[in-house]
Amino acid sequence: MTREEARKRIEKLREELNRHNYYYYVLSKPLISDFEYDTLMHELIELEKRYPEFFDPNSPSQRVGNDLNKEFEQAEHEYPMLSLGNTYSREEVMEFDQRIRKEVHEPFLYVCELKYDGTAISLVYEHGRLIQAITRGDGTRGDVVTDNIKTIRSIPLILHGSGYPDRFIIRGEVFMPFEGFNRLNQERIKNGEEPFANPRNAAAGTLKMQNSSLVAKRPLDCFLYYLLGEDLPTDSHYENLQIARTWGFKIPEVMERHDRLEDIFRFIDRWDIQRKELPYATDGVVLKVDSLRLQERLGSTAKNPRWAIAYKFKAEQAKTRLLSVSFQVGRTGAITPVANLEPVQLAGTVVKRASLYNADQIKMLDLHIGDTVYVEKGGEIIPKITGVDFSQRPPGSQPVEFVRNCPACGTPLVRKEGEAVYYCPNEDGCPPQIKGKIEHFISRKAMNIEGLGEETIDLLFRKGLVKNITDLYDLKPEQLSPLERLGEKSAMNIIASIENSKKVSFERVLYALGIRFVGETVAKTLARRFGSIDNLARASFEELTETEEIGEKIAESIQTWFSNPHNLEIIRKLKEKGVTLEILEEKQEETPALLNGKTFVVSGIFEHFSRGGIKETIEKYGGRVSGSVSSKTTFLVTGDKPGPNKLDKARKLGVKIISEEEFIHMLPLHKDQ
């Protein structure tokens, strides 16, 4: 390789790695596997070593990936939160062992642990109580996500037993078990949201949500695997974790100590097979020198500890041929490309289809019809194509082109700035979108209309009996009973269920309308805040975004929906049919609107309220709750340890700062409430 070729290759690798960092850390949508990413990074590091004249302090090789979120308060790690060096071969494990033994001239043990595929967290405890939780961030500083972490029931807020140091740090991995991940993705798809690619992304995305009450609804768990501090029980990492288990921490059961490489490799081989039976994702084995004294002596590089290494399992992979690519239309108009494959056995199942996610993925893979492709499961639930064997590309093969028009109705597709997905904008005339909206409308958590399934909706649509959700209320038994698989009794039951749906609460009707990004929780918030569909339709962008849990993306989607004349006609017809489109007065509590017209921001830990409780109380008495301080804020209510950023902003803007006691005195409440 000439010097000029090296320069070009280094620049190309930096560009690719920066792009993948953005998709992984910012969008939580990785485009390539960890193995492919590590291979690119390894090549870059080697080239930079050989050609130091091309050094760049901003090269992706010079930093740990950053997951900082500007909306969270940041805190510095007392001990750098380094990432582990990765290896995929036994030879590299042996080299690691040789390096350790050159430095350590005494007997020592390794601790073998599973590498959990989630998101790293650092927990700070004082006097047996959790006081702070920080993400990895850039390794030096991370986001403070204490409120979100407190929603994970496996993490103790107050420790059991005794013997723990007055202050210590314990680190671990927040993850999402497969069962909960599948359930979450099904809900996201129903709500018109893009599903998470894998449980790791779901865990990371959940931990960065701004509302801890939403985090609490997600099935997160946490394994703790490393203790830090000045006054730890023993010098043994392994023994410290066994002791920490007695304090109430969820310490992994899979953990062994060995001094011989043969035993370490047996552990690796055993768990490369048995991990497939685990209810959560693992992607390797971590080897750590057991002695904390030796860990300190061995030290670390700028990015990695020298006393530990991660052996990464190779994701289960198979090679097969790409036959074609289909483009599916969801109820929100999102176009999803799906690869149709020559059937191949992978991880115990026959795989015929694989996700391609979006146009960027197709372009990055440089896919051609007839290509021999690598299909991978790994930690993913849905198989995906991770690469192409270009040596087997058929001569004259045609590249896969992302469709420019909707495959169902022919409408030109659109792609919003900052989004990876193409959409069909013809929401009122595109058959899959229309049928998808009707299926969502009748679903159990929405209008709960029984007796109508996907096939029946398709049949009603094809026969012209139902063109939108309001047409359901015009159906007659005599129109349904002659249809395939239906009879007179089934028809009567369906009509009765449609009639009963008129009594469904406003919040469920709002969810049933299928407004993009308005899931069950958001629908409840909007119903409580605005009270009726008319108030919501008239709400300004500012009123929407000042509502707790409603960000700009959701607000924009709501206003777009109500700006469509077709949707306004839907609302008019639903009103005519008697569907509930407001919170009924008899269901509302008779509570004086003492806080009407006032906007509150809440920050800190409270003695008489939970964070969610104080927000509910504000709304109960007619006030609004906002997630951030602005010139529209009336009061900042502070408890113990309020966010310094909110305090500073409130002082600068002249917003009145009140205590929990002052808030209580504003209302007809007793302190024990």
C-alpha positions as CSV (number, residue, x, y, z in Angstrom):
1,M,0.0,0.0,0.0
2,T,1.4,3.4,-1.0
3,R,1.4,6.4,1.3
4,E,-1.4,8.0,-0.7
5,E,-3.5,4.8,-0.8
6,A,-3.1,4.6,3.0
7,R,-4.3,8.2,3.4
8,K,-7.4,7.5,1.3
9,R,-8.2,4.3,3.2
10,I,-7.8,5.9,6.6
11,E,-10.1,8.8,5.6
12,K,-12.6,6.3,4.2
13,L,-12.5,4.2,7.4
14,R,-13.0,7.3,9.6
15,E,-15.9,8.4,7.6
16,E,-17.5,4.9,7.8
17,L,-16.9,4.6,11.5
18,N,-18.2,8.0,12.3
19,R,-21.4,7.2,10.4
20,H,-21.8,3.9,12.3
21,N,-21.1,5.7,15.6
22,Y,-24.0,8.1,14.8
23,Y,-26.4,5.3,14.0
24,Y,-25.4,3.2,17.0
25,Y,-25.1,5.9,19.8
26,V,-27.4,8.6,18.6
27,L,-30.2,6.8,16.7
28,S,-29.8,3.5,18.4
29,K,-30.1,1.8,15.0
30,P,-26.9,-0.1,14.2
31,L,-26.3,-0.8,10.5
32,I,-23.6,-3.5,11.0
33,S,-22.8,-6.2,13.5
34,D,-20.3,-5.6,16.4
35,F,-17.8,-7.9,14.6
36,E,-17.9,-5.9,11.4
37,Y,-17.5,-2.6,13.4
38,D,-14.6,-4.0,15.4
39,T,-12.9,-5.2,12.2
40,L,-13.1,-1.7,10.6
41,M,-11.8,-0.1,13.8
42,H,-9.0,-2.6,14.1
43,E,-7.9,-1.9,10.5
44,L,-8.0,1.9,11.2
45,I,-5.9,1.6,14.3
46,E,-3.3,-0.6,12.5
47,L,-3.1,1.9,9.6
48,E,-2.7,4.9,12.0
49,K,0.1,3.1,13.7
50,R,1.9,2.4,10.4
51,Y,1.3,5.9,9.1
52,P,1.5,8.3,12.2
53,E,1.8,11.3,9.9
54,F,-2.0,11.0,9.3
55,F,-2.8,11.3,13.1
56,D,-6.1,13.1,13.8
57,P,-7.2,13.8,17.4
58,N,-10.8,13.6,16.2
59,S,-10.4,10.1,14.6
60,P,-13.0,7.6,15.9
61,S,-10.0,5.6,17.2
62,Q,-9.2,8.3,19.7
63,R,-12.4,8.1,21.8
64,V,-14.9,5.9,23.4
65,G,-18.4,6.1,21.7
66,N,-20.5,8.8,23.3
67,D,-24.1,8.3,24.5
68,L,-24.4,11.7,26.2
69,N,-27.9,13.3,25.9
70,K,-28.0,17.1,26.3
71,E,-31.4,16.9,27.9
72,F,-30.0,15.0,30.9
73,E,-27.8,16.4,33.6
74,Q,-24.2,15.1,33.3
75,A,-21.9,13.9,36.1
76,E,-18.3,12.9,36.1
77,H,-17.3,9.3,36.9
78,E,-15.2,9.0,40.0
79,Y,-13.4,6.1,38.3
80,P,-13.2,6.2,34.4
81,M,-15.8,4.0,32.9
82,L,-13.7,2.3,30.3
83,S,-14.8,-0.1,27.6
84,L,-13.3,-3.6,27.2
85,G,-11.0,-4.5,24.5
86,N,-12.6,-7.1,22.2
87,T,-11.2,-10.3,20.7
88,Y,-12.7,-12.9,18.5
89,S,-10.0,-15.6,18.5
90,R,-8.3,-17.9,21.0
91,E,-4.9,-16.7,19.8
92,E,-5.7,-13.2,21.0
93,V,-6.9,-14.6,24.4
94,M,-3.6,-16.4,24.7
95,E,-1.7,-13.2,23.8
96,F,-3.7,-11.3,26.5
97,D,-2.7,-14.0,29.0
98,Q,1.0,-13.8,28.0
99,R,1.0,-10.0,28.5
100,I,-0.5,-10.4,32.0
101,R,2.0,-13.0,33.0
102,K,4.9,-10.8,31.8
103,E,3.7,-8.1,34.3
104,V,2.6,-10.4,37.1
105,H,5.2,-12.6,38.6
106,E,3.0,-14.4,41.2
107,P,0.1,-16.9,41.1
108,F,-3.3,-15.3,40.2
109,L,-6.8,-16.2,39.0
110,Y,-9.0,-15.0,36.2
111,V,-12.8,-14.5,36.7
112,C,-14.9,-15.7,33.8
113,E,-18.2,-14.0,33.3
114,L,-20.8,-13.8,30.6
115,K,-20.9,-10.5,28.6
116,Y,-24.4,-9.2,28.7
117,D,-25.7,-7.4,25.7
118,G,-27.3,-4.3,27.2
119,T,-26.2,-0.8,28.2
120,A,-23.6,-0.1,30.9
121,I,-24.6,1.7,34.1
122,S,-22.7,3.0,37.2
123,L,-24.6,3.1,40.5
124,V,-23.4,5.2,43.5
125,Y,-24.4,4.1,47.0
126,E,-24.0,6.1,50.2
127,H,-24.9,4.7,53.7
128,G,-26.7,1.8,52.0
129,R,-28.9,4.0,49.7
130,L,-28.8,4.5,46.0
131,I,-28.0,8.2,45.4
132,Q,-27.0,8.3,41.7
133,A,-27.0,6.4,38.5
134,I,-24.8,7.4,35.5
135,T,-24.5,6.0,32.0
136,R,-21.1,5.4,30.4
137,G,-21.2,8.5,28.4
138,D,-17.7,9.3,27.0
139,G,-16.1,7.2,29.8
140,T,-15.3,10.4,31.8
141,R,-18.8,11.9,32.1
142,G,-22.2,10.3,31.7
143,D,-25.9,11.2,31.9
144,V,-27.5,11.1,35.3
145,V,-30.5,8.7,34.9
146,T,-31.2,8.0,38.6
147,D,-35.0,8.3,38.3
148,N,-35.1,5.9,35.4
149,I,-32.9,3.4,37.1
150,K,-35.1,3.5,40.2
151,T,-37.9,2.0,38.1
152,I,-35.9,-1.3,37.7
153,R,-37.1,-3.5,40.4
154,S,-34.0,-5.7,40.5
155,I,-31.9,-2.7,41.6
156,P,-32.1,-2.2,45.4
157,L,-32.8,1.4,46.5
158,I,-31.8,0.5,50.1
159,L,-29.3,-2.3,50.8
160,H,-29.9,-5.4,52.9
161,G,-27.7,-6.8,55.5
162,S,-24.5,-5.0,56.7
163,G,-20.8,-4.7,56.1
164,Y,-21.1,-2.5,53.0
165,P,-18.8,0.5,52.7
166,D,-20.2,3.9,53.6
167,R,-19.7,4.9,49.9
168,F,-19.0,2.6,46.9
169,I,-19.8,2.2,43.3
170,I,-21.2,-0.9,41.6
171,R,-21.4,-1.2,37.8
172,G,-23.4,-3.5,35.6
173,E,-25.6,-3.9,32.5
174,V,-29.2,-2.8,32.0
175,F,-30.8,-5.2,29.6
176,M,-34.2,-6.2,28.3
177,P,-35.2,-9.9,28.3
178,F,-36.4,-11.4,25.0
179,E,-40.0,-11.9,26.1
180,G,-40.4,-8.2,27.1
181,F,-38.5,-7.1,24.0
182,N,-40.9,-9.0,21.7
183,R,-43.9,-7.6,23.5
184,L,-42.5,-4.0,23.3
185,N,-41.8,-4.3,19.6
186,Q,-45.4,-5.6,18.9
187,E,-46.7,-2.5,20.7
188,R,-44.4,-0.2,18.7
189,I,-45.5,-1.6,15.4
190,K,-49.2,-1.2,16.4
191,N,-48.5,2.4,17.2
192,G,-46.8,3.1,13.9
193,E,-43.4,3.4,15.5
194,E,-40.3,1.7,14.1
195,P,-39.4,-1.5,16.1
196,F,-36.1,-1.7,17.9
197,A,-33.5,-3.7,16.1
198,N,-32.5,-5.7,19.2
199,P,-32.9,-5.9,23.0
200,R,-29.7,-3.9,23.5
201,N,-31.0,-0.9,21.6
202,A,-34.4,-1.2,23.3
203,A,-32.6,-1.0,26.7
204,A,-30.4,1.9,25.7
205,G,-33.4,3.8,24.2
206,T,-35.5,3.2,27.2
207,L,-32.9,4.4,29.7
208,K,-32.7,7.7,27.8
209,M,-36.4,8.4,27.9
210,Q,-37.2,11.7,29.7
211,N,-40.2,10.4,31.6
212,S,-39.4,7.8,34.3
213,S,-43.1,6.8,34.5
214,L,-42.8,5.5,30.9
215,V,-39.5,3.7,31.7
216,A,-41.3,1.9,34.5
217,K,-43.7,0.4,32.0
218,R,-40.8,-1.2,30.1
219,P,-39.4,-4.6,31.1
220,L,-35.8,-3.6,32.1
221,D,-33.6,-5.7,34.3
222,C,-30.0,-5.3,35.5
223,F,-27.0,-7.5,36.3
224,L,-24.3,-6.0,38.5
225,Y,-20.7,-7.2,37.9
226,Y,-18.1,-4.8,39.3
227,L,-17.5,-3.2,42.7
228,L,-15.4,-0.1,43.1
229,G,-14.5,2.0,46.2
230,E,-11.9,2.7,48.9
231,D,-13.1,0.3,51.6
232,L,-14.2,-2.9,49.8
233,P,-14.6,-6.2,51.7
234,T,-11.8,-8.1,50.1
235,D,-9.0,-7.9,47.4
236,S,-10.9,-10.4,45.3
237,H,-13.3,-9.2,42.6
238,Y,-15.1,-12.5,42.7
239,E,-15.6,-12.6,46.5
240,N,-16.7,-9.0,46.6
241,L,-19.5,-9.8,44.1
242,Q,-20.6,-12.8,46.2
243,I,-20.7,-10.5,49.3
244,A,-22.6,-7.9,47.3
245,R,-25.2,-10.5,46.5
246,T,-26.1,-10.6,50.2
247,W,-26.7,-6.8,50.1
248,G,-29.5,-7.3,47.7
249,F,-27.8,-6.9,44.3
250,K,-28.6,-9.1,41.3
251,I,-25.2,-10.7,40.7
252,P,-25.0,-13.1,37.8
253,E,-24.9,-16.8,38.8
254,V,-22.7,-17.7,35.8
255,M,-19.3,-16.8,37.1
256,E,-16.2,-19.0,37.6
257,R,-12.5,-18.6,38.6
258,H,-9.7,-20.3,36.7
259,D,-6.0,-20.1,36.5
260,R,-5.5,-22.2,33.3
261,L,-6.4,-21.3,29.7
262,E,-7.8,-24.8,29.1
263,D,-10.4,-24.2,31.7
264,I,-11.2,-20.7,30.4
265,F,-11.7,-22.1,26.9
266,R,-14.0,-24.8,28.2
267,F,-16.1,-22.1,29.9
268,I,-16.2,-20.2,26.6
269,D,-17.2,-23.2,24.5
270,R,-19.8,-24.3,27.0
271,W,-21.5,-20.9,27.1
272,D,-21.3,-20.4,23.3
273,I,-23.8,-23.2,23.2
274,Q,-25.8,-22.8,26.4
275,R,-26.4,-19.1,25.9
276,K,-29.0,-19.9,23.3
277,E,-31.2,-21.2,26.1
278,L,-30.9,-18.0,28.2
279,P,-33.9,-15.6,28.3
280,Y,-31.7,-12.6,27.6
281,A,-29.0,-11.7,25.1
282,T,-25.3,-12.4,25.7
283,D,-22.6,-11.7,23.1
284,G,-19.4,-13.1,24.7
285,V,-17.3,-13.9,27.8
286,V,-15.4,-11.4,29.9
287,L,-12.1,-12.4,31.5
288,K,-10.9,-10.3,34.5
289,V,-7.8,-10.6,36.7
290,D,-9.4,-11.4,40.1
291,S,-7.1,-9.5,42.4
292,L,-8.0,-5.8,42.7
293,R,-4.4,-5.1,43.8
294,L,-3.1,-6.6,40.5
295,Q,-5.8,-4.8,38.5
296,E,-4.4,-1.5,39.9
297,R,-0.8,-2.5,39.1
298,L,-1.8,-3.5,35.5
299,G,-3.6,-0.2,35.0
300,S,-5.3,0.8,31.8
301,T,-4.8,2.5,28.4
302,A,-6.8,5.6,27.5
303,K,-9.8,3.4,26.6
304,N,-9.4,-0.1,28.0
305,P,-8.3,-1.7,31.2
306,R,-5.2,-3.9,30.8
307,W,-6.5,-6.5,33.2
308,A,-9.7,-7.5,31.4
309,I,-10.7,-8.5,27.9
310,A,-13.9,-9.5,26.2
311,Y,-14.1,-12.6,24.0
312,K,-17.0,-12.0,21.6
313,F,-19.1,-14.9,20.3
314,K,-19.5,-14.9,16.6
315,A,-23.2,-14.3,15.8
316,E,-24.9,-17.2,14.3
317,Q,-24.6,-16.7,10.6
318,A,-25.6,-18.5,7.4
319,K,-25.0,-17.9,3.7
320,T,-27.8,-18.0,1.2
321,R,-29.0,-16.3,-2.0
322,L,-31.1,-13.1,-2.3
323,L,-34.0,-13.9,-4.6
324,S,-35.9,-10.6,-4.4
325,V,-36.9,-7.7,-2.2
326,S,-40.5,-6.9,-1.2
327,F,-41.7,-3.6,0.0
328,Q,-44.4,-3.6,2.7
329,V,-46.7,-0.7,3.6
330,G,-47.6,-0.2,7.2
331,R,-50.7,1.5,8.6
332,T,-48.7,4.7,9.0
333,G,-47.4,4.5,5.5
334,A,-43.9,3.5,6.4
335,I,-42.3,1.4,3.7
336,T,-40.3,-1.6,5.0
337,P,-38.0,-3.5,2.7
338,V,-37.9,-7.3,3.2
339,A,-35.4,-9.6,1.7
340,N,-36.8,-12.9,0.2
341,L,-34.1,-15.6,0.5
342,E,-33.4,-19.1,-0.6
343,P,-34.5,-21.0,2.5
344,V,-31.6,-21.7,4.9
345,Q,-31.2,-23.3,8.3
346,L,-30.2,-20.8,11.0
347,A,-30.3,-21.1,14.8
348,G,-32.7,-24.0,14.7
349,T,-35.2,-22.4,12.3
350,V,-35.6,-22.2,8.5
351,V,-35.1,-18.6,7.4
352,K,-36.8,-17.4,4.2
353,R,-37.1,-13.7,4.9
354,A,-34.8,-11.1,6.5
355,S,-35.3,-7.4,7.5
356,L,-33.5,-4.8,5.5
357,Y,-34.8,-1.9,7.7
358,N,-34.5,1.0,5.3
359,A,-33.0,2.5,2.1
360,D,-29.7,3.4,3.9
361,Q,-29.2,-0.3,4.8
362,I,-29.7,-1.4,1.2
363,K,-27.2,1.2,0.0
364,M,-24.6,0.4,2.6
365,L,-24.7,-3.3,1.8
366,D,-24.6,-2.6,-2.0
367,L,-27.1,-5.4,-2.5
368,H,-27.8,-6.9,-6.0
369,I,-30.5,-9.4,-6.8
370,G,-28.9,-12.9,-6.9
371,D,-26.2,-12.0,-4.4
372,T,-24.9,-14.5,-1.9
373,V,-25.6,-12.9,1.4
374,Y,-24.7,-13.4,5.1
375,V,-27.8,-13.7,7.3
376,E,-27.4,-13.3,11.0
377,K,-29.4,-13.7,14.1
378,G,-27.0,-13.1,17.0
379,G,-28.8,-11.0,19.6
380,E,-31.4,-10.0,17.0
381,I,-34.8,-11.7,17.1
382,I,-35.5,-10.9,13.4
383,P,-32.9,-12.3,11.0
384,K,-31.0,-9.6,9.1
385,I,-28.6,-9.4,6.2
386,T,-25.2,-8.3,7.5
387,G,-23.0,-8.6,4.4
388,V,-22.5,-9.8,0.8
389,D,-20.0,-12.3,-0.6
390,F,-19.0,-10.2,-3.5
391,S,-16.8,-13.0,-5.0
392,Q,-20.0,-14.9,-5.8
393,R,-21.9,-12.0,-7.4
394,P,-23.5,-13.2,-10.6
395,P,-22.3,-11.3,-13.8
396,G,-24.7,-8.6,-14.9
397,S,-26.7,-8.7,-11.6
398,Q,-28.9,-5.6,-11.0
399,P,-28.6,-3.5,-7.8
400,V,-31.5,-3.4,-5.5
401,E,-33.3,-0.1,-6.0
402,F,-35.5,1.3,-3.2
403,V,-39.0,1.9,-4.7
404,R,-39.8,5.6,-5.5
405,N,-43.6,5.0,-5.5
406,C,-45.8,3.2,-3.1
407,P,-46.1,-0.5,-4.1
408,A,-49.7,-0.5,-3.1
409,C,-51.2,2.7,-4.6
410,G,-48.4,4.2,-6.8
411,T,-48.1,7.5,-4.9
412,P,-44.6,9.1,-4.9
413,L,-42.9,8.3,-1.5
414,V,-41.6,11.0,0.9
415,R,-38.8,11.0,3.4
416,K,-38.7,13.5,6.2
417,E,-35.5,15.3,7.2
418,G,-33.7,13.4,10.0
419,E,-35.7,10.2,9.4
420,A,-34.4,7.0,7.8
421,V,-37.8,5.7,6.6
422,Y,-39.7,6.5,3.4
423,Y,-43.5,7.0,3.7
424,C,-46.5,6.9,1.4
425,P,-48.3,10.2,2.0
426,N,-51.6,8.9,0.6
427,E,-53.0,7.9,3.9
428,D,-56.6,8.3,2.9
429,G,-56.4,6.3,-0.4
430,C,-53.7,3.7,0.1
431,P,-55.4,0.3,0.8
432,P,-52.8,-1.2,3.2
433,Q,-52.9,2.0,5.3
434,I,-56.7,2.1,5.3
435,K,-57.0,-1.5,6.3
436,G,-54.2,-1.1,8.9
437,K,-56.0,1.8,10.5
438,I,-59.2,-0.1,10.7
439,E,-57.5,-3.1,12.2
440,H,-55.8,-0.8,14.8
441,F,-59.2,0.9,15.5
442,I,-60.9,-2.4,16.4
443,S,-58.0,-3.8,18.4
444,R,-58.5,-4.9,22.0
445,K,-56.7,-1.9,23.6
446,A,-58.5,0.5,21.3
447,M,-62.2,0.1,20.6
448,N,-62.2,-3.6,21.4
449,I,-64.6,-4.6,18.6
450,E,-64.8,-8.4,18.7
451,G,-65.5,-10.7,15.8
452,L,-63.6,-8.7,13.2
453,G,-60.2,-10.0,12.2
454,E,-57.6,-9.1,9.6
455,E,-59.2,-11.3,6.9
456,T,-62.7,-10.0,7.6
457,I,-61.6,-6.4,7.4
458,D,-59.9,-7.2,4.1
459,L,-63.1,-8.8,2.8
460,L,-65.3,-5.8,3.9
461,F,-62.8,-3.4,2.3
462,R,-62.7,-5.4,-1.0
463,K,-66.5,-5.5,-1.1
464,G,-66.7,-1.7,-0.5
465,L,-68.6,-2.1,2.7
466,V,-65.9,-0.3,4.8
467,K,-63.7,2.4,3.4
468,N,-62.7,4.0,6.8
469,I,-63.3,3.5,10.5
470,T,-66.6,5.4,10.5
471,D,-68.2,3.0,8.0
472,L,-68.1,0.3,10.7
473,Y,-71.0,2.1,12.4
474,D,-73.1,1.9,9.3
475,L,-72.8,-1.9,9.0
476,K,-76.0,-4.0,9.1
477,P,-76.4,-7.6,10.1
478,E,-77.8,-8.5,6.7
479,Q,-74.6,-7.2,5.1
480,L,-72.4,-9.3,7.3
481,S,-74.2,-12.6,7.6
482,P,-73.8,-13.7,3.9
483,L,-70.0,-13.2,4.1
484,E,-67.5,-16.1,4.1
485,R,-67.0,-17.6,7.6
486,L,-69.8,-15.5,9.1
487,G,-73.4,-16.3,9.8
488,E,-76.4,-14.6,11.3
489,K,-75.3,-15.1,14.9
490,S,-71.7,-13.9,14.2
491,A,-73.1,-10.9,12.4
492,M,-75.4,-10.0,15.3
493,N,-72.5,-10.3,17.7
494,I,-70.2,-8.0,15.6
495,I,-72.9,-5.3,15.3
496,A,-73.5,-5.5,19.1
497,S,-69.8,-5.1,19.8
498,I,-69.6,-2.1,17.4
499,E,-72.5,-0.6,19.3
500,N,-70.8,-1.2,22.6
501,S,-67.6,0.5,21.4
502,K,-69.4,3.9,21.5
503,K,-69.1,3.7,25.3
504,V,-65.3,3.3,25.2
505,S,-63.5,6.0,27.1
506,F,-62.1,9.1,25.3
507,E,-58.5,8.2,25.9
508,R,-59.0,4.8,24.2
509,V,-60.8,6.4,21.3
510,L,-57.9,8.8,20.9
511,Y,-55.4,5.9,20.8
512,A,-57.7,4.1,18.3
513,L,-57.5,7.0,15.9
514,G,-54.0,5.9,15.1
515,I,-52.3,9.3,15.2
516,R,-48.6,8.6,14.6
517,F,-46.6,8.4,17.9
518,V,-49.8,8.6,20.0
519,G,-49.6,5.3,21.9
520,E,-51.7,4.3,24.9
521,T,-49.7,6.3,27.4
522,V,-49.6,9.5,25.3
523,A,-53.3,9.2,24.5
524,K,-54.1,9.1,28.3
525,T,-51.9,12.2,28.9
526,L,-53.6,14.1,26.0
527,A,-57.1,13.1,27.1
528,R,-56.4,14.2,30.7
529,R,-54.7,17.5,29.6
530,F,-57.2,18.6,26.9
531,G,-60.4,16.9,27.9
532,S,-62.0,16.6,24.5
533,I,-61.1,16.1,20.8
534,D,-62.1,19.6,20.0
535,N,-59.7,21.1,22.6
536,L,-57.0,18.9,21.3
537,A,-57.6,19.9,17.7
538,R,-57.4,23.6,18.7
539,A,-54.2,23.2,20.8
540,S,-51.2,25.3,19.7
541,F,-47.8,23.7,19.2
542,E,-46.6,25.4,22.4
543,E,-49.6,24.1,24.4
544,L,-48.8,20.6,23.2
545,T,-45.1,20.7,23.9
546,E,-45.6,22.1,27.4
547,T,-47.6,19.0,28.2
548,E,-45.7,16.4,30.1
549,E,-44.4,13.5,27.8
550,I,-45.2,15.5,24.6
551,G,-42.2,16.4,22.6
552,E,-41.9,18.3,19.3
553,K,-42.1,15.2,17.2
554,I,-45.4,14.1,18.8
555,A,-46.8,17.7,18.7
556,E,-46.0,18.0,15.0
557,S,-47.6,14.7,14.3
558,I,-50.8,15.7,16.2
559,Q,-51.0,19.0,14.3
560,T,-50.4,17.4,11.0
561,W,-53.2,14.9,11.7
562,F,-55.7,17.6,12.6
563,S,-54.8,19.7,9.6
564,N,-56.0,16.9,7.2
565,P,-59.7,17.6,6.2
566,H,-60.3,13.9,5.8
567,N,-59.5,13.3,9.5
568,L,-61.7,16.2,10.5
569,E,-64.5,14.6,8.6
570,I,-63.8,11.3,10.4
571,I,-64.2,13.1,13.7
572,R,-67.4,14.7,12.6
573,K,-68.9,11.3,11.6
574,L,-67.7,9.7,14.9
575,K,-69.5,12.4,16.8
576,E,-72.7,11.7,14.8
577,K,-72.4,8.0,15.6
578,G,-72.2,8.8,19.3
579,V,-68.6,7.7,19.9
580,T,-67.1,9.2,23.1
581,L,-64.8,12.1,22.1
582,E,-64.5,13.9,25.5
583,I,-64.0,13.0,29.1
584,L,-67.5,12.6,30.5
585,E,-68.2,15.0,33.4
586,E,-69.6,12.2,35.6
587,K,-66.2,10.5,35.4
588,Q,-64.3,13.6,36.4
589,E,-63.5,14.2,40.0
590,E,-65.1,17.2,41.5
591,T,-61.8,19.0,42.2
592,P,-61.4,22.8,42.4
593,A,-59.2,24.1,39.5
594,L,-57.0,26.0,42.0
595,L,-54.0,25.7,39.7
596,N,-55.7,26.6,36.4
597,G,-53.5,28.6,34.0
598,K,-50.3,27.8,36.0
599,T,-47.4,25.8,34.5
600,F,-45.2,23.8,36.9
601,V,-41.8,22.1,36.5
602,V,-40.9,19.5,39.1
603,S,-37.3,18.6,40.1
604,G,-35.8,16.6,43.0
605,I,-36.8,14.0,45.5
606,F,-39.9,14.7,47.6
607,E,-40.9,13.6,51.1
608,H,-44.7,13.5,50.7
609,F,-45.0,12.7,47.0
610,S,-43.5,10.5,44.4
611,R,-42.4,12.3,41.3
612,G,-45.4,10.9,39.5
613,G,-47.7,11.7,42.4
614,I,-46.9,15.4,42.5
615,K,-47.4,15.7,38.8
616,E,-50.8,14.0,39.0
617,T,-51.8,16.3,41.8
618,I,-50.9,19.4,39.8
619,E,-53.0,18.2,36.8
620,K,-55.8,17.1,39.2
621,Y,-56.1,20.8,40.4
622,G,-56.0,22.2,36.8
623,G,-52.3,23.0,36.5
624,R,-50.0,22.0,33.7
625,V,-46.7,20.1,34.1
626,S,-43.8,20.7,31.8
627,G,-40.5,18.8,31.5
628,S,-38.3,21.9,31.1
629,V,-38.1,25.4,32.5
630,S,-39.1,28.2,30.1
631,S,-40.5,31.8,30.2
632,K,-44.0,30.2,30.4
633,T,-43.2,28.4,33.6
634,T,-45.0,29.7,36.7
635,F,-43.3,27.6,39.4
636,L,-40.3,25.3,39.7
637,V,-41.2,22.9,42.6
638,T,-38.0,21.6,44.2
639,G,-37.4,18.7,46.5
640,D,-34.1,17.3,47.7
641,K,-31.2,17.4,45.2
642,P,-33.0,19.3,42.4
643,G,-31.4,19.4,38.9
644,P,-28.8,22.3,38.9
645,N,-29.6,23.1,35.2
646,K,-33.3,23.7,36.0
647,L,-32.4,25.8,39.0
648,D,-30.0,28.0,37.1
649,K,-32.5,28.5,34.2
650,A,-35.3,29.3,36.6
651,R,-33.2,32.0,38.3
652,K,-32.1,33.5,35.0
653,L,-35.7,33.7,33.8
654,G,-37.1,34.9,37.1
655,V,-39.3,31.8,37.6
656,K,-40.5,31.5,41.2
657,I,-38.9,28.5,42.9
658,I,-41.0,26.9,45.7
659,S,-40.4,24.0,48.1
660,E,-42.6,20.9,48.5
661,E,-44.1,22.5,51.7
662,E,-45.0,25.7,49.8
663,F,-46.6,23.6,47.1
664,I,-48.7,21.7,49.7
665,H,-49.9,25.0,51.2
666,M,-51.3,26.1,47.8
667,L,-53.8,23.2,48.0
668,P,-56.4,21.8,50.4
669,L,-54.1,18.9,51.2
670,H,-52.8,17.3,54.3
671,K,-49.1,16.4,54.6
672,D,-49.8,12.7,54.9
673,Q,-51.4,12.6,51.4
